[in-house]
Amino acid sequence: MTTRAVITLPAAIQAGEAFEVRATVAHAMETGYRTGDDGARLPRDLVRRFECRLDGELVFAADLFAAVSANPWVSFWLHASGPGELSFVWRGDRGFEHRETRRLPLA
């Protein structure tokens, strides 16, 4: 599976005002409890951690568990006092890691 993330930010952000960030990553999220067609248990493969940083400073983090659906989606609010860059990272089992960055669209 090719990893693809979708990150949604407002078209323009006013400095100092709160804005919503939405992020999702394409990931199957296999719990490790199901069996395949051959009867063997499918190995666990979960996204375990999501982090968002603003200019290197951690502004949001979430630990994810087996009950989270495939393609985990998170939404949170934050505010920035000026221009900057948001960096996003998803980490999981079996060495999974996906990174994305976005410049803040300040008005």
ChimeraX attribute file (.defattr): number of C-alpha atoms within 10 A of each C-alpha:
attribute: neighborCount
match mode: 1-to-1
recipient: residues
	/A:1	6
	/A:2	6
	/A:3	12
	/A:4	13
	/A:5	19
	/A:6	11
	/A:7	16
	/A:8	13
	/A:9	15
	/A:10	13
	/A:11	9
	/A:12	11
	/A:13	19
	/A:14	16
	/A:15	16
	/A:16	11
	/A:17	11
	/A:18	13
	/A:19	16
	/A:20	13
	/A:21	16
	/A:22	14
	/A:23	18
	/A:24	18
	/A:25	21
	/A:26	15
	/A:27	20
	/A:28	15
	/A:29	21
	/A:30	18
	/A:31	18
	/A:32	13
	/A:33	10
	/A:34	12
	/A:35	11
	/A:36	9
	/A:37	7
	/A:38	7
	/A:39	8
	/A:40	9
	/A:41	13
	/A:42	15
	/A:43	15
	/A:44	15
	/A:45	18
	/A:46	25
	/A:47	28
	/A:48	18
	/A:49	16
	/A:50	22
	/A:51	16
	/A:52	22
	/A:53	16
	/A:54	21
	/A:55	13
	/A:56	11
	/A:57	10
	/A:58	13
	/A:59	15
	/A:60	15
	/A:61	16
	/A:62	12
	/A:63	11
	/A:64	16
	/A:65	13
	/A:66	16
	/A:67	9
	/A:68	15
	/A:69	16
	/A:70	17
	/A:71	17
	/A:72	18
	/A:73	15
	/A:74	14
	/A:75	12
	/A:76	12
	/A:77	12
	/A:78	13
	/A:79	16
	/A:80	17
	/A:81	11
	/A:82	13
	/A:83	16
	/A:84	15
	/A:85	15
	/A:86	18
	/A:87	18
	/A:88	21
	/A:89	17
	/A:90	22
	/A:91	18
	/A:92	18
	/A:93	15
	/A:94	11
	/A:95	9
	/A:96	14
	/A:97	15
	/A:98	16
	/A:99	14
	/A:100	14
	/A:101	14
	/A:102	14
	/A:103	13
	/A:104	19
	/A:105	16
	/A:106	15
	/A:107	10
